[in-house]
Amino acid sequence: MEDTITSAVASAVDAAVATHRDDRGALLPVLHAIQREIGWLPPEVTGLVAQALNLSRAEVHGVITFYADFRQQPPARRTVRVCGAEACQARGARALLAHAHGRLDAVGASDTALERVLCLGNCALGPAVEVDGVLHGRVDADRFDVLVERGQA
């Protein structure tokens, strides 16, 4: 192994491969297990997993970059997800997302990841926002600001 590979990454890869090596289509479960363990998929994971599963680096890299669920950067400390589905758009989600970008920039929330997602499944209470895994409905700009001021965003 290269010097740049940390023991935590190597251990996570080894454990995931040991658990899923004999699974049919082991690549996805292995990558999910590694990400659960260390929070993201550092670049060195590609080569380690490719070698362990007898795949090319290109195959592993292609899967990591194709699926949006795989993070190639360490996750932000906080996450805010704004629903972008039609029901939420009809209730102002686009304007809320623009407001959220401006608000988070204004308060210097560089440790917060802001994402537009396809649907949060809270259509009746749109626009919906998820803050660190907690769903909030009927969020407007003022309510968003309150969530930010409370340290919930």
C-alpha positions as CSV (number, residue, x, y, z in Angstrom):
1,M,0.0,0.0,0.0
2,E,1.0,3.6,-0.6
3,D,2.0,5.9,2.2
4,T,-0.9,8.1,1.5
5,I,-3.4,5.4,2.4
6,T,-4.4,5.7,6.0
7,S,-4.9,2.7,8.2
8,A,-8.5,3.8,8.7
9,V,-9.2,3.7,5.0
10,A,-7.4,0.4,4.6
11,S,-9.2,-1.2,7.5
12,A,-12.6,0.0,6.2
13,V,-11.8,-1.4,2.7
14,D,-10.6,-4.7,4.2
15,A,-13.7,-5.1,6.4
16,A,-16.1,-4.2,3.6
17,V,-14.5,-6.6,1.2
18,A,-14.4,-9.4,3.8
19,T,-18.1,-9.0,4.4
20,H,-19.2,-8.7,0.8
21,R,-16.5,-10.5,-1.3
22,D,-18.8,-13.5,-2.1
23,D,-21.9,-11.4,-2.8
24,R,-23.1,-11.2,-6.3
25,G,-22.4,-7.7,-7.5
26,A,-20.3,-6.9,-4.4
27,L,-19.0,-3.5,-5.6
28,L,-22.0,-1.4,-4.5
29,P,-22.3,-3.0,-1.1
30,V,-18.6,-2.7,-0.6
31,L,-18.6,1.0,-1.5
32,H,-21.6,1.7,0.7
33,A,-20.0,-0.1,3.6
34,I,-16.8,1.9,3.3
35,Q,-18.7,5.2,3.1
36,R,-20.7,4.3,6.2
37,E,-17.5,3.6,8.0
38,I,-15.4,6.6,7.1
39,G,-18.0,9.1,5.8
40,W,-16.8,9.4,2.2
41,L,-14.7,7.6,-0.4
42,P,-11.2,9.0,-0.6
43,P,-9.3,8.6,-3.9
44,E,-7.2,5.7,-2.6
45,V,-10.4,3.6,-2.2
46,T,-10.6,3.2,-5.9
47,G,-7.4,1.2,-6.3
48,L,-7.8,-0.8,-3.1
49,V,-11.3,-1.9,-4.0
50,A,-10.4,-2.6,-7.6
51,Q,-7.5,-4.8,-6.5
52,A,-9.6,-6.6,-3.8
53,L,-12.5,-7.4,-6.2
54,N,-10.4,-8.0,-9.3
55,L,-11.9,-5.1,-11.1
56,S,-10.3,-2.3,-13.1
57,R,-9.8,1.1,-11.4
58,A,-12.0,2.5,-14.2
59,E,-14.9,0.2,-13.3
60,V,-14.7,1.3,-9.6
61,H,-14.2,4.9,-10.5
62,G,-17.2,4.8,-12.9
63,V,-19.5,3.5,-10.2
64,I,-18.3,6.0,-7.6
65,T,-18.8,8.9,-10.0
66,F,-22.1,7.7,-11.5
67,Y,-24.1,7.4,-8.2
68,A,-24.8,10.7,-6.5
69,D,-25.0,8.9,-3.1
70,F,-21.2,8.4,-3.1
71,R,-19.3,11.3,-1.6
72,Q,-15.8,12.0,-3.0
73,Q,-15.1,14.8,-0.5
74,P,-15.4,14.7,3.3
75,P,-19.0,15.5,4.2
76,A,-19.9,18.9,5.6
77,R,-20.5,19.1,9.3
78,R,-24.1,20.2,8.6
79,T,-26.5,19.5,5.7
80,V,-29.5,21.4,4.5
81,R,-31.6,19.9,1.7
82,V,-34.3,21.8,-0.1
83,C,-37.0,19.9,-1.9
84,G,-37.2,20.7,-5.6
85,A,-40.2,18.6,-6.6
86,E,-43.2,20.2,-8.4
87,A,-45.4,20.5,-5.3
88,C,-42.7,22.4,-3.4
89,Q,-41.8,24.5,-6.4
90,A,-45.4,25.5,-6.7
91,R,-45.1,26.8,-3.1
92,G,-41.9,28.7,-3.5
93,A,-39.1,26.3,-3.3
94,R,-37.0,28.0,-6.0
95,A,-37.1,31.3,-4.2
96,L,-36.4,29.6,-0.9
97,L,-33.3,27.9,-2.3
98,A,-32.0,31.2,-3.6
99,H,-32.7,32.7,-0.2
100,A,-30.9,29.8,1.5
101,H,-27.8,30.3,-0.6
102,G,-27.7,34.0,0.3
103,R,-28.5,33.5,3.9
104,L,-25.9,30.8,4.5
105,D,-23.3,32.8,2.6
106,A,-24.2,35.9,4.7
107,V,-23.7,34.0,8.1
108,G,-20.5,32.3,6.9
109,A,-21.8,28.8,7.2
110,S,-19.0,27.3,5.2
111,D,-19.4,24.0,7.1
112,T,-22.9,23.6,5.8
113,A,-23.7,21.8,2.6
114,L,-26.8,23.1,0.8
115,E,-28.4,20.7,-1.7
116,R,-31.5,20.8,-3.9
117,V,-33.0,17.3,-3.9
118,L,-35.6,15.8,-6.1
119,C,-38.2,15.1,-3.4
120,L,-38.3,14.9,0.4
121,G,-41.7,13.2,0.4
122,N,-43.5,16.0,2.3
123,C,-45.5,17.3,-0.6
124,A,-48.5,18.4,1.5
125,L,-46.4,20.7,3.6
126,G,-44.2,22.3,0.9
127,P,-41.8,23.8,0.6
128,A,-40.0,21.2,2.6
129,V,-36.5,21.4,4.0
130,E,-34.4,18.8,5.7
131,V,-31.8,20.1,8.2
132,D,-29.4,17.4,9.5
133,G,-31.9,14.7,8.8
134,V,-34.8,16.5,10.5
135,L,-37.7,17.3,8.1
136,H,-39.4,20.8,8.3
137,G,-42.5,21.7,6.3
138,R,-44.0,25.0,5.1
139,V,-40.6,26.6,5.3
140,D,-40.5,30.2,4.0
141,A,-37.5,32.6,4.1
142,D,-38.4,33.8,7.6
143,R,-38.7,30.3,9.0
144,F,-35.4,29.3,7.3
145,D,-33.7,32.2,8.9
146,V,-35.0,31.1,12.3
147,L,-33.6,27.6,11.7
148,V,-30.2,29.2,10.8
149,E,-30.2,31.4,13.9
150,R,-31.0,28.4,16.1
151,G,-28.0,26.7,14.7
152,Q,-30.2,24.2,13.0
153,A,-28.8,25.0,9.5
